[in-house]
Amino acid sequence: MRNYTSLIGKLHGGRWIASAMMLSVFTTVLGGQPWKLSLTSPEEKINLHIDLYEESIEVPGLEAFGPMNGYLDGNIYGVWYVVGFDIKDDQHATLTIANDLGSEDQKLTLTQNPDSTYQLKFLGYNAVKRAQGKKLVKIPGELKMVKDK
C-alpha cells in the first residue's frame, strides 16, 4: 500500500492552493471561453451575441451606454441587452435581458447540447415579440441556435 501522506504534506499550505489556482487558469485558457460567442437561430432569424466574462460588446442603438455583456436582436421587436447572468458551468447559463426601452425584462436559459448546438429557453412569461403585420406576437419559447460563422 502506498503512503500518500508525504505527497499531501508537500502540497500543504500555500503551495497546494497556488498549484490549484494555476491549474484552474490553464484549464480556462486551454478550454477557451465557452460563454463568449455569437449564436443564430436560422429558422427564426434571431441572433444572440454574448461575452459573459467582460463587458466587451457594443449594443446597436445603445452605444452611449458603453460595452455590455451582450444582446439579442434580429427578427424581433427592438434590441434586448444582457443585464444579468449566472454561469452554472461550461454547458449551462442563465441570462436576464431587458428591452432597449428598459421597460421589460426576460429570464432565459442557454444550454450547450452534445452536438455543439445551443438551446435557448425563455422562462416564465415570454416578453420578447416580433412585428407580424400590424401586431406584436410572441416568438417561440424555445430556440435551437448554432454558432454564427
N, C-alpha and C positions, 0 to 999 in steps of 0.2 A: 504494500500500500504506500502510495506517495504522500509525502507531507507537504501540504500547500501553505502551511503557516509561514514558512520563511519567505515565500513569494508575497503573501499578503503583508507581512511585516515590512518588506522592501518598498511596497507601494503605499505604505501607511502615510497618512497626513497629506500635505500639500502636493507631493509628487503624484499621488494617485488621482487627486482631483484635477491637477493640471493635465495629466495624461488623458483623463476622460473628456475634459474640455477640448483638447486638441483633436481627439478622435471625432467629437461632435462637429467641430469646424471643418475637418477634412471630409466628413460624410456629407455635409451640406454643400461644400464646394464640388465634390465629385458627383454628387447626386443631382446637382442643379438646383433650380428653384422651381418646384412644381406649381407654385401659385403666382408665377409671373408669366402670363400668356395671353394670347388673343384667340377667342373661340368664335365660331359662327354656327348658326343653325341654317343650313342651306334651304330647308323646306319653308321656314318661316321668315327667312332673310333678317335675322336678328343677330347682333354681334355683342360680345362681351369682351372687354379689354380690362385686365386686372394686373396689378402688382401689389401683392399683399405684404411685401417686405419693406417697401418705402413708397412715399408719395412721389411718383415719377411720371404720372400720366396727365397730359393736358386734356381736359374735357371740352369738346367742341361747344362753343357758346358760353362757357364758364371760365375762360382763360384768366379773367380778372381775379379769380379766387386762387390761382396758382395750381401747381400739380396736386393731383389727388391719387387715391389708390385704384381708381378705375371707373368704368361706366358701361352702361347698357344702351345700345342705340340700334338703328336700322328701321325695320318696318314696324315701328311703334310710335306712339304719340309722345314727342319730346325726347329728352335725354334723361336717363336715370343714372345718378352717380353714386359711388360707394361711400357710405357714411360710417360704416362699421363692419367688422368681420371677426370671425373666430376660426382659426385654423385648427381642425381636430387632429389631422395627420396628413400625410402626403396624398391621400385619396379623398378626404372629406373636408369641406369648409362651409361655413355658414356666412352669408353676406346680408347686410342691410343696405338697401339702396333707397334713394329719395329722388323724386322728380325734380326737374330743373327749376320749378317754382318753389320747391321746399314744402309744398302743401300736403304731400302724401309720401308715405314710406312703405317699403315692402321687404319682408324677410324671404330669403331663398337659400336652398342648399345646393351645393355643387359637388358632384361625386365623379371621380375618375373611374371609368369602367375598365375591366381587364383588357378590352380590345382597343384601348387608347382613346375612346370617345368619352364624352362627359355627359352627365345627366344633370340638367338644371331643373329644380323643382321649386315652385312658388309655395310658400307656407301660408296657411290661412286664406283670407280673402285676397284674391289677385287684383291688385290695383293697376297693373300695367296693361294699357289698352292700345289699340291702333284705330286709326280712322278707316272706316269702311262705309263708303257712300257718304251720307251726312250724319252718321252715328259713330260713337266710340264703342268698340266691342272689345271684350277681354281677349287676350292672347291665350293659347293653351297653357294649362297649369304645369305641364312638363315639356321640356325641350331637349332633344338629343343634339349635342353640339360636338363639333370637331375643331381641331386646331386650324386656325386661319393660316393660309400659306403666304 
